Amino acid sequence: MNITAISGGLGGARFALALQQAALADAATFITNVADDWVVDGLLVCPDTDAVLYALEGRFDEERGWGIRGDEFRHVGTGTASWFSLGEQDRRRHERRTALLDAGLTLAEATATIAREAALGTSIIPAGAAPRGTVVVTDAGPCAFQEWLVRDHAQPAVTDVHWPSGSDEPSAGVLDAIRTADVVVLTSSSPVASLEPTLGLNGVRDELRDRKQAGRPVVLVSPVVGTAPTLERDLRRHHARAALLAARGVPHEPLAVAGLYGDLVTHLVLDPADAHLAGRVPDGIVGVVAPIVEQDPDSRAALVDGCVSGVRSSA
């Protein structure tokens, strides 16, 4: 089974762990969001790409939802990013990436080198040929995504989100990975921050639309689960995701979000908490119920089954 996942950070890391448990990771390709990428102390930080890498390396901090488990934080950023902390192990990853880029490698080539050095069989491709640099427009004015999310704790009300022109070319291999996959899975915790910038790259929507028209599966793992989060980590993500969706005029509800992708996806995976919605999914989409929030071994196996086996049997 050849699986291509279009992912953000936490959603991508969780799906990577599920595929790894199912012994399917080596047959997978992850296309990772680059709109969150950020330069700190002259180092290119790629949070979503690294989340997937760290998950496959067995180092991802699932409790925090980002970074490396057990990392030490002895330094904060300097200059304009003094509020952005990097763990020591995490910093070494960024130093290695930046050195590869300085040596003339593309972002995709640098990522492939890092994956190869970590002895990973999974193909990980940054979605864009260059970081996209999300601009969040708030009542206080425009700012970079990480400034709004980390520095300002996602507090200023958002009126718009956009990406600078000239950064809309996909990395080499992205379109082929979508075109040749048996199943494409969209797995992200934030539709606006993590999926929209990738879907806006030249040719990506066209490839997904062609797949759907040909009856080839494109699965959306719902970025929104109807139950209220209980952990502080998830509360912060809930608030940020809702604020960005509100700027698009979209309610923070599973079916409303699924409606954004009606022309692209064939299947929608809903968490068991939202099983009652499975019969009300938008026309042209098949509802599938599988665990999204729970991360125990049985739930991970069921999520993979919902994305792969369940889709195959219902096709």
C-alpha positions as CSV (number, residue, x, y, z in Angstrom):
1,M,0.0,0.0,0.0
2,N,1.6,3.3,-1.2
3,I,0.3,6.0,1.1
4,T,0.9,9.8,0.7
5,A,0.1,12.0,3.7
6,I,-0.3,15.7,3.4
7,S,0.4,16.9,6.9
8,G,1.0,19.5,9.5
9,G,3.0,18.9,12.7
10,L,1.0,17.1,15.4
11,G,-1.4,15.5,12.9
12,G,1.5,14.4,10.8
13,A,3.4,13.0,13.8
14,R,0.5,11.1,15.1
15,F,-0.2,9.6,11.7
16,A,3.4,8.7,11.2
17,L,3.4,6.9,14.6
18,A,0.3,5.0,13.5
19,L,1.8,4.0,10.2
20,Q,5.0,2.9,11.9
21,Q,3.1,0.7,14.3
22,A,1.3,-0.9,11.3
23,A,4.6,-1.5,9.5
24,L,3.5,0.8,6.7
25,A,5.8,3.8,7.3
26,D,8.5,2.6,4.8
27,A,5.9,2.7,2.1
28,A,4.7,6.2,2.9
29,T,5.5,9.7,1.7
30,F,4.8,12.7,3.9
31,I,4.4,16.1,2.3
32,T,4.9,18.4,5.2
33,N,3.7,22.0,5.7
34,V,6.4,24.7,5.3
35,A,4.2,27.7,6.2
36,D,5.2,27.5,9.9
37,D,8.9,27.6,9.1
38,W,10.8,30.2,11.0
39,V,14.4,31.5,11.3
40,V,15.8,31.7,14.8
41,D,19.4,32.8,15.5
42,G,20.1,32.3,11.8
43,L,18.8,28.7,11.8
44,L,15.9,27.5,9.7
45,V,13.3,25.9,12.0
46,C,10.8,23.6,10.3
47,P,8.4,22.6,13.0
48,D,6.0,20.5,11.0
49,T,8.7,18.7,9.0
50,D,10.6,18.0,12.2
51,A,7.5,16.7,14.0
52,V,7.2,13.9,11.5
53,L,10.9,13.2,11.5
54,Y,11.1,13.1,15.3
55,A,8.0,10.8,15.4
56,L,9.6,8.3,13.0
57,E,12.9,8.5,14.9
58,G,11.0,7.7,18.2
59,R,11.8,11.0,19.8
60,F,8.6,13.1,19.3
61,D,7.3,14.7,22.5
62,E,3.6,13.6,22.3
63,E,2.7,15.2,25.6
64,R,3.8,18.6,24.5
65,G,2.8,18.1,20.9
66,W,6.1,19.4,19.4
67,G,9.8,19.0,19.7
68,I,11.9,16.2,21.2
69,R,10.9,14.3,24.3
70,G,13.2,15.1,27.3
71,D,15.0,17.9,25.4
72,E,16.7,20.6,27.6
73,F,16.0,24.3,27.1
74,R,19.0,26.3,28.1
75,H,18.8,29.1,25.5
76,V,16.1,31.3,24.1
77,G,16.3,33.0,20.8
78,T,18.1,36.3,20.3
79,G,17.3,39.5,18.6
80,T,13.7,39.8,17.3
81,A,12.9,36.2,18.3
82,S,14.1,36.3,21.9
83,W,10.7,34.8,22.9
84,F,11.2,31.6,20.8
85,S,13.0,28.8,22.7
86,L,14.9,25.9,21.1
87,G,15.8,22.7,22.9
88,E,19.4,21.7,22.7
89,Q,18.8,18.5,20.6
90,D,16.3,20.4,18.5
91,R,18.8,23.1,17.8
92,R,21.3,20.6,16.5
93,R,18.8,19.5,13.9
94,H,18.3,23.1,12.8
95,E,22.1,23.6,12.6
96,R,22.5,20.5,10.4
97,R,19.7,21.6,8.1
98,T,21.1,25.1,7.8
99,A,24.5,23.8,7.1
100,L,23.1,21.6,4.3
101,L,21.2,24.6,2.8
102,D,24.4,26.7,3.0
103,A,26.2,24.0,1.1
104,G,23.7,24.5,-1.8
105,L,21.1,21.8,-1.2
106,T,17.4,22.5,-1.7
107,L,15.1,22.3,1.3
108,A,13.8,19.0,-0.1
109,E,17.4,17.6,-0.6
110,A,18.4,18.7,2.9
111,T,15.4,17.0,4.4
112,A,16.1,13.8,2.5
113,T,19.6,13.8,3.7
114,I,18.5,14.2,7.3
115,A,16.0,11.4,6.9
116,R,18.7,9.2,5.4
117,E,21.2,10.0,8.2
118,A,18.5,8.9,10.7
119,A,18.1,5.6,8.8
120,L,14.4,6.3,8.0
121,G,12.7,4.5,5.1
122,T,9.9,7.0,4.9
123,S,10.1,9.7,2.2
124,I,9.6,13.2,3.7
125,I,9.2,16.1,1.3
126,P,8.7,19.7,2.5
127,A,5.6,20.8,0.5
128,G,7.1,24.0,-0.8
129,A,10.4,24.6,-2.6
130,A,10.9,27.4,-0.1
131,P,9.2,28.3,3.2
132,R,5.9,30.0,2.6
133,G,5.8,32.4,5.6
134,T,2.2,32.6,6.8
135,V,1.1,36.2,7.4
136,V,-1.6,36.5,10.1
137,V,-3.5,39.8,9.9
138,T,-4.9,40.8,13.3
139,D,-6.6,43.8,14.9
140,A,-3.1,44.9,15.9
141,G,-1.7,44.6,12.3
142,P,0.0,41.9,10.3
143,C,2.6,39.5,11.8
144,A,4.3,36.2,11.1
145,F,2.5,33.0,12.2
146,Q,4.9,32.1,14.9
147,E,4.8,35.6,16.3
148,W,1.0,35.4,16.6
149,L,1.0,31.8,17.9
150,V,4.0,31.7,20.2
151,R,4.8,35.3,21.1
152,D,1.2,36.6,21.3
153,H,-0.4,33.2,22.4
154,A,-2.9,33.5,19.5
155,Q,-4.7,36.3,21.4
156,P,-5.2,39.1,18.8
157,A,-8.3,38.6,16.8
158,V,-7.5,37.4,13.3
159,T,-9.1,39.1,10.3
160,D,-7.2,37.5,7.5
161,V,-4.4,34.9,6.7
162,H,-2.4,34.9,3.5
163,W,0.9,33.8,2.1
164,P,3.4,36.0,0.1
165,S,3.4,35.7,-3.6
166,G,6.4,34.1,-5.3
167,S,6.5,31.1,-2.8
168,D,3.9,28.9,-4.4
169,E,6.0,26.3,-6.2
170,P,5.9,22.7,-4.8
171,S,9.0,20.8,-4.0
172,A,10.2,18.3,-6.6
173,G,8.4,15.0,-6.1
174,V,5.3,16.5,-4.4
175,L,2.9,16.2,-7.4
176,D,4.2,12.8,-8.3
177,A,3.7,11.6,-4.7
178,I,0.0,12.6,-4.9
179,R,-0.5,11.3,-8.4
180,T,1.0,7.8,-7.8
181,A,-0.3,7.0,-4.3
182,D,-2.8,4.3,-3.7
183,V,-4.3,6.5,-0.9
184,V,-3.7,10.2,-0.1
185,V,-4.5,11.2,3.5
186,L,-4.9,14.8,4.6
187,T,-3.9,14.8,8.2
188,S,-3.5,18.1,10.1
189,S,-4.7,19.7,13.3
190,S,-5.2,23.1,11.6
191,P,-7.0,23.5,8.2
192,V,-5.9,27.1,7.7
193,A,-2.4,27.0,9.1
194,S,-1.2,23.6,7.9
195,L,-3.4,22.4,5.0
196,E,-4.4,25.6,3.2
197,P,-0.8,26.7,2.3
198,T,0.1,23.3,0.9
199,L,-3.2,23.0,-1.1
200,G,-2.4,26.5,-2.5
201,L,0.8,25.4,-4.1
202,N,0.7,25.2,-7.9
203,G,-0.8,21.9,-9.1
204,V,-1.7,20.4,-5.7
205,R,-5.4,21.0,-5.8
206,D,-5.6,19.9,-9.4
207,E,-3.9,16.6,-8.6
208,L,-6.3,15.9,-5.7
209,R,-9.3,16.9,-7.8
210,D,-8.2,14.6,-10.6
211,R,-7.9,11.8,-8.1
212,K,-11.4,12.3,-6.8
213,Q,-12.8,12.5,-10.3
214,A,-11.1,9.2,-11.2
215,G,-12.5,7.6,-8.0
216,R,-9.1,7.2,-6.4
217,P,-9.2,7.7,-2.6
218,V,-8.4,11.0,-0.9
219,V,-9.0,10.8,2.8
220,L,-9.5,13.7,5.2
221,V,-8.8,13.0,8.8
222,S,-11.0,15.5,10.5
223,P,-8.9,18.3,11.9
224,V,-11.8,19.1,14.3
225,V,-13.3,16.8,16.9
226,G,-16.6,17.8,18.5
227,T,-15.7,17.0,22.1
228,A,-14.1,19.8,24.1
229,P,-10.4,19.3,24.8
230,T,-9.3,18.8,28.4
231,L,-5.5,19.1,28.2
232,E,-3.9,22.6,28.1
233,R,-1.9,21.5,25.1
234,D,-5.1,20.8,23.1
235,L,-7.0,23.8,24.5
236,R,-4.3,26.1,23.0
237,R,-4.6,24.3,19.6
238,H,-8.4,24.4,19.8
239,H,-8.3,28.2,20.3
240,A,-5.8,28.9,17.6
241,R,-7.5,26.7,15.0
242,A,-11.0,28.2,15.8
243,A,-9.6,31.8,15.5
244,L,-8.1,31.0,12.0
245,L,-11.2,29.3,10.8
246,A,-13.3,32.3,12.0
247,A,-11.2,34.5,9.8
248,R,-12.3,32.4,6.9
249,G,-16.0,32.5,8.0
250,V,-16.0,28.7,8.8
251,P,-17.5,27.3,12.0
252,H,-15.3,25.2,14.2
253,E,-17.2,22.1,13.5
254,P,-16.2,18.8,11.7
255,L,-18.8,19.0,8.9
256,A,-18.2,22.7,8.2
257,V,-14.5,22.0,7.8
258,A,-15.1,19.0,5.6
259,G,-17.1,21.2,3.4
260,L,-13.9,23.1,2.5
261,Y,-12.6,20.0,0.7
262,G,-15.8,18.7,-1.0
263,D,-14.2,18.8,-4.4
264,L,-11.0,17.1,-3.3
265,V,-11.8,14.3,-0.8
266,T,-13.6,11.0,-1.2
267,H,-13.7,10.0,2.5
268,L,-13.9,11.8,5.8
269,V,-12.6,10.1,9.0
270,L,-14.6,11.2,12.1
271,D,-13.6,10.6,15.7
272,P,-16.0,8.2,17.6
273,A,-17.1,11.3,19.5
274,D,-18.6,12.5,16.2
275,A,-19.9,9.2,14.9
276,H,-23.5,10.6,14.8
277,L,-22.3,12.9,12.0
278,A,-21.2,10.1,9.7
279,G,-24.5,10.0,7.8
280,R,-24.5,13.8,7.3
281,V,-21.2,14.3,5.5
282,P,-21.3,16.5,2.4
283,D,-22.4,14.9,-0.8
284,G,-19.7,13.0,-2.6
285,I,-17.9,12.1,0.6
286,V,-18.1,8.8,2.5
287,G,-18.0,9.0,6.3
288,V,-15.7,6.7,8.2
289,V,-15.4,6.5,12.0
290,A,-12.0,5.9,13.6
291,P,-10.1,7.2,16.6
292,I,-8.4,10.5,16.0
293,V,-7.7,11.9,19.5
294,E,-6.8,8.7,21.4
295,Q,-3.2,7.6,20.8
296,D,-3.0,4.1,22.4
297,P,-1.9,1.2,20.2
298,D,-5.5,-0.1,19.5
299,S,-6.6,3.4,18.5
300,R,-3.7,3.9,16.1
301,A,-4.4,0.6,14.5
302,A,-8.0,1.6,14.0
303,L,-7.0,4.9,12.5
304,V,-4.8,3.3,9.9
305,D,-7.6,0.8,9.2
306,G,-10.1,3.6,8.8
307,C,-7.8,5.5,6.4
308,V,-6.6,2.5,4.4
309,S,-8.5,-0.8,4.8
310,G,-11.8,0.9,5.5
311,V,-11.5,3.0,2.4
312,R,-10.5,0.1,0.3
313,S,-13.4,-2.0,1.4
314,S,-15.9,0.8,0.8
315,A,-14.6,1.8,-2.6
